[in-house]
Amino acid sequence: MADGKMFCLDLNNWKFYHMGDFEWLDEDGAILSRVANKAAYEATLTRYCDIGCDKPRGQCELYGIIGH
């Protein structure tokens, strides 16, 4: 948070929206792929999601605050 600013957020209005559950990124048909120059494998887990607010005008940002 920058100096002189304050956010007033009602967290009851914020929701976590997702389009599905976690899924392995396996576009080529294989979940695991080798790590170059190492005796290891890696995989990528994805989930497409976003944060939304059902009352955006109920939130505010105060700026120009000066401490004394």
C-alpha positions in Angstrom: 0.0 0.0 0.0 1.4 3.4 -1.0 1.8 6.1 1.6 -1.3 8.3 2.0 -3.7 5.6 0.7 -6.3 3.4 2.3 -8.7 0.8 0.8 -12.1 0.2 2.4 -13.2 -3.2 1.2 -16.2 -5.3 2.3 -14.9 -8.9 1.9 -18.5 -10.2 2.0 -18.9 -8.8 -1.5 -15.9 -10.5 -3.1 -16.2 -14.0 -4.5 -13.8 -16.5 -6.0 -15.1 -17.8 -9.3 -13.6 -20.8 -11.2 -14.4 -22.5 -14.4 -13.6 -26.0 -13.2 -11.4 -28.0 -10.9 -7.7 -28.4 -10.9 -6.4 -30.1 -14.1 -3.0 -31.3 -15.3 -1.6 -29.4 -18.3 -1.3 -32.3 -20.7 -1.6 -30.8 -24.2 0.7 -33.3 -25.7 -1.0 -36.2 -23.9 1.7 -36.6 -21.2 1.4 -35.1 -17.8 5.1 -35.6 -16.8 8.0 -34.2 -18.8 11.7 -34.6 -18.2 13.8 -31.8 -16.7 16.8 -31.0 -18.9 20.2 -32.1 -17.4 18.6 -33.6 -14.2 17.2 -36.9 -13.1 13.8 -35.4 -12.5 10.4 -34.9 -14.0 8.0 -32.0 -13.8 4.3 -31.4 -14.3 2.0 -28.3 -14.4 -1.3 -28.1 -12.5 -3.7 -25.4 -13.7 -7.1 -23.9 -12.6 -8.8 -21.1 -14.4 -10.3 -18.7 -12.0 -10.9 -15.0 -11.2 -12.0 -12.8 -8.3 -15.3 -10.8 -8.7 -17.2 -8.3 -6.7 -21.0 -8.2 -6.7 -21.1 -4.7 -5.2 -18.2 -2.7 -6.8 -19.6 0.7 -5.8 -19.7 -0.4 -2.2 -15.9 -0.4 -2.1 -13.7 2.7 -1.9 -10.1 4.0 -2.0 -9.1 7.0 0.2 -6.1 9.0 -0.8 -4.3 12.1 0.3 -4.2 10.8 3.9 -1.6 12.7 6.0 -0.4 11.3 9.3 0.2 13.7 12.2 
